[in-house]
Amino acid sequence: MEQSKIDRINELARKSKVEELSAEEKLEQRELRREFLAAIRADLTRTLESIEFLDAEPDNDGAAASLS
């Protein structure tokens, strides 16, 4: 997610603490948060998919076995 969108999320959050957001701003905030969470989930999924589990003892060829 672009830094400008994260900055906008923070700007709307700060503004909402001071005054009521307009209906348009609330919709924008909701969409930006949804996009932000989707990006976090995608990053976490990529990270978890890249994890390789190794056996404590190597296989016959000397390499540790992968569970994937």
N, C-alpha and C positions, 0 to 999 in steps of 0.2 A: 504494500500500500504506500502511496506517495506521502511524503512528509507533509505536503500542503493539506492533504485530507485529514491527517492526524492533528495538525494545527487547528483545522476548522472544528474538529470534534471537541478539542480542548476549549476553543473560543466559545462555542455554543454552551458547553458545560459551565464555564465561568459566567456567561451571560445569564443562564437559567438560575443561578444562585442569587443574582441581583434583581432580575425582573422576569416576568412571564415571557416565554418565547411565543412567537406568533405560530399559527397553525402550520405555515410554510416552513418555519425554522424547526418545529418539532418533527415534521416529516423528514426534512433534510438530516436532522440529528439521528433519527431512527434508521434511515438508509445508510448513513455513514457508519453507525455502530454495527449494523448488520454486515456491511462490507469488511469492517475491521475484524469482527469475530470470524468471518469466513477465511480471511487471510491468516489469522492465528491458527485456526484449525488445519488449514492446508500446510502451514509450516510445521506444525506438530506431527501431522501425518507423515510428511516427508522425512522428518527426523526419526520417527519411530520405525519407518520402513527401511531406513538405512542402517539400523542397529543389527549387528551380526552377533549371534550368540555362539560362543565357543565351548566345546567340551573341555573338561578339566584335563583329560589325557588326549594326546594326538592320535589320529588314525594311523593305520599301518604305513602310510606314505609320509608320516611325519607332520602333516598339516592338521590343524585343528578343524573339526567338522562344523559346518554351518547348519543351523536348524531351518534355514529358509529354503 
